[in-house]
Amino acid sequence: RLSGLQITAVVGCGAVAIAWFYYRRRRQHNDLTVFMPDKQGNEVIVRRARAKDVAVVTLDIADHSGTGSGTGNDDFFIQEFARAIEDPDYLVLFATDSNGKGLGTIQVVWSSDSESYWQSLRVAQVARKRGIGNVLFKVAAQLCMAKQGAGCVARWGVVSNNEIMTGWSARLGLHGPEMFRRYGAQPSSEPPLIPKGYTLRGAELADVPAIMRAVATWPVSQSSFGTQNFVHSGWGTFNEHALRDGIAGKCSRGISTPLPRVLLDASGSVVAFCMMAKLRFGESMFCMYRYADGEPSALKTLLHSLPNFAHAEGCDGTGGYVPTIPWLLDILDESPVFNRMTKTEQHEFHWSPRDYV
Ligand SMILES: CC(C)(COP(=O)(O)OP(=O)(O)OC[C@H]1O[C@@H](n2cnc3c(N)ncnc32)[C@H](O)[C@@H]1OP(=O)(O)O)[C@@H](O)C(=O)NCCC(=O)NCCS
C-alpha cells in the first residue's frame, strides 16, 4: 500500500509532467513551430527566431561569400537579424535540425495588411542544396496565408547577378522580374531650379485628395511596375494610408520620416510627388526617395531638387530605386548629379502564397 507521502509525490510528478506538456505545446504555438522534411527526408524544424539565435546566425549562417549581400561581408544582415526579431512588423523564421542545430533563416516583413516582403534568406554553407531554402519558402507561405488570408501577395527582391535566386525564382513560377535600378546623388547647397510660379514643399493633409487623384493618372503608377517601392516596412504598393503616415512624419527606426515632397505648377495643381525616408548606415544618414511619380518633366525637376533637400536635412546623400522605364532612366542617366550606384539591378518578383502551400 502507498503511503500518503508517496501518493503526494506521484500526483505531484503527474502535475509537473502535464504542466510541462502544456508549456511545450504553448511555446511551440507561440513560436509558430512547423515540421517539414528536407530533400533527404530529414526533419527540419522551422520556428520564430529568438535572441539567442543571433550567435548561431553570426557564426554559421551569415553569408561571407558575398552572394546574398553582394559585398562579401554580411555585417548589415547580422545587425538587422538582431533588430528584426524585436520588430512587430517582422516575422523572423529560423530553421534547425532535430538536434537544434541552426540551418537557415528568412524574414517576412508585413508591408501592409495583404502584402509581405521576404528578405534576408540565408542557409548555412554546410546545409545548402538540401532543400532548406525550399522548406523556409513553404513555411513562410503557410504563415502568410494564416495571417493575411488567401488573397495575400508576397514579394522578394533579388540582386540580378545572384543566379541561384533568379533561376530558382523562375523555376518557382514567381511573377516578374520587375527590374529596378539604384541611383544616388551627393547633397548640394545649390538651390533647386524650379519653373517660374511653381511651388516645391512638403505634402500637407489638404493635398491628400489631389495627390491620390493625380497618382491614379501618372505614368509610373500606370506602368506595369505600378506604385511598388520601399515602404515603411519592407517593399509594397503605395496607398492613401501610407501617404497619411508620411504626412504625419511617422517614425521609422527612431528616425522621423521627412514629409513627402510635392511640386505644384503655377495653377496650384500637383504635378509631381515622392515619398521620402531617412536611413542610417553606420555613421552616415541617407535621404531616400521611394515611390516617385509625375509627368516626366515635373518628375525630373522634383528628383533634381532632392540633393538640396538632403543638404537641408543634414544627410550625406540622396537616392533610391526607380523602375526601369526608359524615359525615367533617361532622366537619371543624363543627369549631371545622379549616378547609378550599382551595375546590378534589383529583380522584384511577386506571387500568391496560396499557390505554394
Ligand atoms: C540561396 C540559398 C538561400 C539557397 O538555399 P538552399 O537551402 O541551398 O536552397 P535549396 O536547396 O532549397 O534550393 C533552392 C533552389 O535553388 C537551387 N540551388 C541551390 N543551390 C544552387 C546552386 N549552388 N546553384 C544552382 N542552383 C542552386 C536548387 O536547385 C533549388 O531549385 P529547385 O527547387 O528548382 O531545384 C543559399 O544558397 C544561400 O544562403 N545563399 C547565400 C545568401 C543568398 O544569396 N541569399 C538570397 C539573398 S536574396
PDBQT file of the ligand as one rigid body, heavy atoms in Angstrom, charges set to zero:
ROOT
HETATM    1  C1  LIG A 401      20.182  30.933 -51.955  1.00  0.00    +0.000 C 
HETATM    2  C2  LIG A 401      20.175  29.973 -50.758  1.00  0.00    +0.000 C 
HETATM    3  C3  LIG A 401      19.325  30.579 -49.662  1.00  0.00    +0.000 C 
HETATM    4  C4  LIG A 401      19.577  28.637 -51.206  1.00  0.00    +0.000 C 
HETATM    5  O1  LIG A 401      19.447  27.808 -50.049  1.00  0.00    +0.000 OA
HETATM    6  P1  LIG A 401      19.402  26.217 -50.166  1.00  0.00    +0.000 P 
HETATM    7  O2  LIG A 401      18.881  25.667 -48.906  1.00  0.00    +0.000 OA
HETATM    8  O3  LIG A 401      20.710  25.725 -50.661  1.00  0.00    +0.000 OA
HETATM    9  O4  LIG A 401      18.293  26.062 -51.289  1.00  0.00    +0.000 OA
HETATM   10  P2  LIG A 401      17.515  24.733 -51.727  1.00  0.00    +0.000 P 
HETATM   11  O5  LIG A 401      18.370  23.523 -51.567  1.00  0.00    +0.000 OA
HETATM   12  O6  LIG A 401      16.184  24.727 -51.084  1.00  0.00    +0.000 OA
HETATM   13  O7  LIG A 401      17.368  25.070 -53.248  1.00  0.00    +0.000 OA
HETATM   14  C5  LIG A 401      16.566  26.135 -53.704  1.00  0.00    +0.000 C 
HETATM   15  C6  LIG A 401      16.663  26.182 -55.211  1.00  0.00    +0.000 C 
HETATM   16  O8  LIG A 401      17.939  26.720 -55.572  1.00  0.00    +0.000 OA
HETATM   17  C7  LIG A 401      18.653  25.809 -56.381  1.00  0.00    +0.000 C 
HETATM   18  N1  LIG A 401      20.045  25.882 -55.963  1.00  0.00    +0.000 N 
HETATM   19  C8  LIG A 401      20.514  25.777 -54.711  1.00  0.00    +0.000 A 
HETATM   20  N2  LIG A 401      21.849  25.911 -54.720  1.00  0.00    +0.000 NA
HETATM   21  C9  LIG A 401      22.203  26.101 -56.008  1.00  0.00    +0.000 A 
HETATM   22  C10 LIG A 401      23.450  26.310 -56.659  1.00  0.00    +0.000 A 
HETATM   23  N3  LIG A 401      24.602  26.360 -55.967  1.00  0.00    +0.000 N 
HETATM   24  N4  LIG A 401      23.449  26.506 -57.996  1.00  0.00    +0.000 NA
HETATM   25  C11 LIG A 401      22.301  26.490 -58.699  1.00  0.00    +0.000 A 
HETATM   26  N5  LIG A 401      21.080  26.277 -58.125  1.00  0.00    +0.000 NA
HETATM   27  C12 LIG A 401      21.043  26.094 -56.800  1.00  0.00    +0.000 A 
HETATM   28  C13 LIG A 401      18.045  24.451 -56.118  1.00  0.00    +0.000 C 
HETATM   29  O9  LIG A 401      18.175  23.577 -57.221  1.00  0.00    +0.000 OA
HETATM   30  C14 LIG A 401      16.587  24.811 -55.845  1.00  0.00    +0.000 C 
HETATM   31  O10 LIG A 401      15.875  24.976 -57.039  1.00  0.00    +0.000 OA
HETATM   32  P3  LIG A 401      14.762  23.873 -57.450  1.00  0.00    +0.000 P 
HETATM   33  O11 LIG A 401      13.860  23.722 -56.228  1.00  0.00    +0.000 OA
HETATM   34  O12 LIG A 401      14.072  24.453 -58.632  1.00  0.00    +0.000 OA
HETATM   35  O13 LIG A 401      15.570  22.644 -57.749  1.00  0.00    +0.000 OA
HETATM   36  C15 LIG A 401      21.629  29.714 -50.245  1.00  0.00    +0.000 C 
HETATM   37  O14 LIG A 401      22.431  29.336 -51.329  1.00  0.00    +0.000 OA
HETATM   38  C16 LIG A 401      22.263  30.911 -49.576  1.00  0.00    +0.000 C 
HETATM   39  O15 LIG A 401      22.095  31.121 -48.377  1.00  0.00    +0.000 OA
HETATM   40  N6  LIG A 401      22.979  31.733 -50.369  1.00  0.00    +0.000 N 
HETATM   41  C17 LIG A 401      23.686  32.900 -49.884  1.00  0.00    +0.000 C 
HETATM   42  C18 LIG A 401      22.740  34.012 -49.497  1.00  0.00    +0.000 C 
HETATM   43  C19 LIG A 401      21.766  34.405 -50.589  1.00  0.00    +0.000 C 
HETATM   44  O16 LIG A 401      22.113  34.509 -51.760  1.00  0.00    +0.000 OA
HETATM   45  N7  LIG A 401      20.524  34.649 -50.166  1.00  0.00    +0.000 N 
HETATM   46  C20 LIG A 401      19.498  35.161 -51.007  1.00  0.00    +0.000 C 
HETATM   47  C21 LIG A 401      19.513  36.660 -50.929  1.00  0.00    +0.000 C 
HETATM   48  S1  LIG A 401      18.176  37.306 -51.878  1.00  0.00    +0.000 SA
ENDROOT
TORSDOF 0
